[in-house]
């Protein structure tokens, strides 16, 4: 169904081409009285701001754009502009298999559980790059996002060693059952560091859903939107996306906060609990 606003825009194009108003109204299915009716917007600057944010973030929906706007903006007003401008995202819904899920208590403090996984991306030079990503489950903060021609267990061990120095050791790291994670070298390293290797059940990616969701957003908002000539160009884009994801992108599961802001809230809460007798 086409909205009256869209019909008026189509009629405007026909009138500019020299088509008469009578014929133009008949073609677009709009009465002549309605074609002359112009609606006055209360806040015309809102439409411009929504269009600007939509252009900067083409894979954001109207709810996430509403979060980026100034406080006090009505969600229905954003939705109305969104529909009038035809900005609705077209997504293909996947059929979901009903399975019995394993319930785990979500971590309440950052640094307790990390989640890690891999993805692949083809470059313009016809070479394939492997991308490793690691999240803090409590804050959804991206701690690692690196691309290399191939990533083996010793590469992952080197990255984890650095992350342990910078962020401290987690209690548990959640993996799938890939050969990089099942290596004896990595298993021995985690045992020596006192970190639990939380392998998910084979064929159960939903048990590692946080990092799966992250890679889904990464592919939708970056990998499917850009072409990468070289691995260095891909890494530069990944660095920019990681900074955007952690510090500027609102996260619906965090109540519209960014991972960095949510981490700060958890930190303040943990400090207050530590001072409470």
C-alpha positions in Angstrom: 0.0 0.0 0.0 1.3 3.4 -1.0 0.9 6.3 1.4 -0.7 9.6 0.3 2.6 11.3 0.9 4.3 9.0 -1.5 1.5 9.5 -4.0 2.0 13.3 -3.8 5.7 12.9 -4.4 5.0 10.7 -7.5 2.5 13.3 -8.7 5.1 16.0 -8.3 7.5 14.2 -10.6 4.7 13.8 -13.2 3.7 17.5 -13.0 7.4 18.4 -13.5 7.4 16.3 -16.7 4.5 18.3 -18.1 1.7 15.9 -17.3 -1.6 17.5 -16.4 -2.9 17.4 -12.8 -6.1 15.6 -13.8 -4.2 12.8 -15.6 -1.4 12.7 -12.9 -4.0 12.2 -10.1 -5.7 9.4 -12.1 -2.3 7.6 -12.7 -1.2 7.7 -9.0 -4.7 7.2 -7.6 -5.1 10.4 -5.7 -8.0 12.9 -5.7 -7.2 16.5 -6.9 -8.3 17.9 -3.6 -5.9 15.7 -1.7 -3.1 16.5 -4.2 -3.2 20.1 -3.2 -3.3 19.5 0.5 0.2 20.1 2.0 0.9 18.9 5.5 3.0 21.2 7.7 5.6 19.5 9.8 6.0 20.6 13.4 9.7 19.9 13.4 11.1 20.0 9.8 14.7 19.7 11.1 13.8 16.3 12.6 13.4 14.8 9.1 16.7 16.2 8.0 18.4 14.7 11.0 16.8 11.3 10.5 17.8 11.2 6.9 21.4 12.1 7.8 21.6 9.4 10.4 20.1 6.9 8.0 22.6 7.8 5.3 25.5 7.4 7.8 24.2 4.1 9.1 22.3 2.4 6.2 21.6 -0.8 8.1 20.1 0.8 11.2 16.4 0.5 11.9 14.2 3.4 13.1 14.4 2.3 16.7 18.2 2.5 16.8 18.1 5.8 14.9 15.6 7.1 17.5 18.2 6.2 20.2 20.8 8.3 18.5 18.5 11.4 18.4 18.2 14.0 21.2 16.1 13.0 24.2 12.5 13.8 24.0 11.9 12.8 20.4 8.8 10.8 20.0 9.3 7.3 18.6 6.1 7.4 16.6 7.3 10.7 14.9 10.5 8.9 13.9 8.5 5.9 12.6 6.2 8.2 10.5 9.2 9.9 8.8 10.8 6.5 8.3 7.8 5.2 6.5 7.2 8.3 4.5 10.8 8.3 3.2 10.7 4.6 2.4 13.6 3.8 4.7 12.3 0.4 5.9 15.0 -2.3 5.9 14.3 -5.4 3.9 15.4 -8.5 5.8 14.9 -12.1 4.9 13.5 -14.0 7.8 15.1 -17.3 8.4 13.2 -20.4 9.5 14.2 -21.2 13.0 14.5 -24.8 14.2 12.9 -25.3 17.6 15.5 -26.8 20.0 15.8 -27.2 23.7 18.2 -24.5 24.9 20.7 -24.8 27.7 20.0 -22.2 30.3 23.0 -20.4 31.9 23.0 -17.6 34.4 24.2 -14.5 32.6 27.4 -12.9 34.0 26.8 -9.9 36.1 30.4 -8.4 36.0 32.7 -7.7 33.1 35.7 -10.0 32.8 33.8 -13.2 33.9 32.9 -14.8 30.5 34.4 -14.1 27.1 33.1 -15.4 23.8 35.2 -16.0 20.7 34.6 -17.2 17.1 35.8 -16.9 13.5 34.4 -15.6 10.2 35.7 -15.5 6.7 35.7 -12.7 4.0 36.9 -12.7 0.4 39.1 -9.9 -0.8 39.1 -8.2 -4.2 42.5 -9.9 -4.9 40.7 -13.2 -4.7 42.3 -14.2 -1.4 40.3 -15.1 1.7 40.9 -13.5 5.1 40.0 -15.1 8.4 38.5 -12.8 11.1 38.7 -13.6 14.8 36.4 -11.7 17.2 36.1 -11.8 21.0 33.5 -10.3 23.2 33.0 -9.7 26.9 29.5 -11.3 27.4 28.4 -9.0 30.2 29.1 -5.7 28.5 29.1 -6.9 24.8 32.4 -5.0 24.4 34.5 -6.1 21.5 37.9 -6.9 22.9 39.5 -8.4 19.7 38.7 -8.0 16.0 41.6 -9.1 13.8 41.9 -10.3 10.2 44.8 -12.5 8.9 45.2 -14.8 5.9 45.0 -17.7 8.3 44.5 -18.0 12.0 45.9 -21.0 13.8 46.0 -22.0 17.5 49.4 -20.2 18.1 48.0 -17.0 16.7 45.0 -17.2 19.0 47.3 -18.0 22.0 49.4 -14.9 21.3 46.3 -12.7 21.1 44.8 -14.2 24.3 48.1 -13.6 26.2 48.0 -9.9 25.3 44.3 -9.6 26.3 45.1 -11.2 29.6 47.7 -8.5 30.3 45.4 -5.7 29.2 42.0 -6.8 30.6 42.9 -9.5 33.1 42.0 -13.1 32.9 38.3 -14.2 32.6 36.9 -17.1 34.5 35.7 -18.7 31.3 36.1 -18.5 27.5 33.3 -19.9 25.4 34.3 -21.6 22.1 32.8 -23.8 19.5 34.5 -27.1 18.5 36.8 -25.8 15.7 40.3 -27.3 15.3 41.9 -24.0 16.4 40.1 -24.2 19.8 40.6 -27.9 20.3 44.4 -27.8 20.0 46.4 -29.3 22.9 48.6 -26.2 23.0 45.6 -23.8 23.6 44.0 -26.2 26.1 47.2 -26.5 28.1 47.7 -22.7 28.0 44.2 -22.1 29.5 44.8 -24.7 32.2 48.0 -23.0 33.2 46.3 -19.6 33.3 43.4 -21.0 35.4 40.8 -20.2 32.7 37.9 -22.6 32.0 37.5 -23.6 28.3 33.8 -23.6 27.8 33.2 -25.7 24.7 29.7 -25.6 23.4 27.9 -28.8 22.3 28.6 -29.8 18.7 26.1 -28.4 16.3 24.7 -25.9 18.9 25.9 -22.4 17.8 23.1 -20.8 19.8 25.1 -21.7 23.0 27.6 -19.1 21.8 24.9 -16.7 20.7 26.6 -13.4 21.7 29.5 -13.7 19.3 27.3 -15.2 16.6 25.0 -12.1 16.9 28.1 -9.8 16.8 29.3 -11.4 13.6 25.8 -11.1 12.1 25.9 -7.3 12.8 29.4 -7.1 11.5 28.5 -8.7 8.2 25.3 -6.8 7.8 26.7 -3.4 8.6 30.2 -3.6 7.2 31.3 -6.8 5.3 28.2 -6.8 3.0 28.5 -3.0 2.4 32.1 -2.7 1.4 34.7 -4.2 -0.9 38.2 -4.7 0.4 41.1 -4.6 -2.0 43.7 -6.0 0.5 43.9 -7.5 4.0 45.3 -4.2 5.3 42.3 -2.3 4.0 40.0 -4.9 5.7 41.8 -4.5 9.0 41.5 -0.7 8.8 37.7 -1.0 8.4 37.5 -3.6 11.2 39.4 -1.2 13.6 36.9 1.6 12.7 33.9 -0.7 13.2 35.2 -1.9 16.5 35.6 1.7 17.8 32.1 2.5 16.5 30.6 -0.6 18.0 32.1 -0.1 21.4 31.7 3.7 21.8 28.9 5.0 19.5 26.5 2.2 18.4 23.5 1.8 20.8 22.8 -1.8 21.8 19.2 -2.9 22.2 20.1 -5.6 24.7 21.8 -3.0 26.9 18.8 -0.6 27.0 20.1 1.6 24.2 23.5 2.1 25.8 26.8 1.5 24.1 29.1 -1.3 25.4 31.6 1.2 26.8 28.8 3.1 28.7 27.3 -0.1 30.0 30.8 -1.2 31.2 31.2 2.0 33.1 27.8 1.5 34.8 28.8 -2.0 35.9 32.1 -0.7 37.1 30.4 1.9 39.3 28.0 -0.7 40.7 30.8 -3.1 41.5 32.8 -0.3 43.3 29.7 0.7 45.3 29.1 -3.0 46.3 32.8 -3.4 47.3 32.5 -0.3 49.6 29.2 -1.5 51.2 30.0 -3.2 54.6 
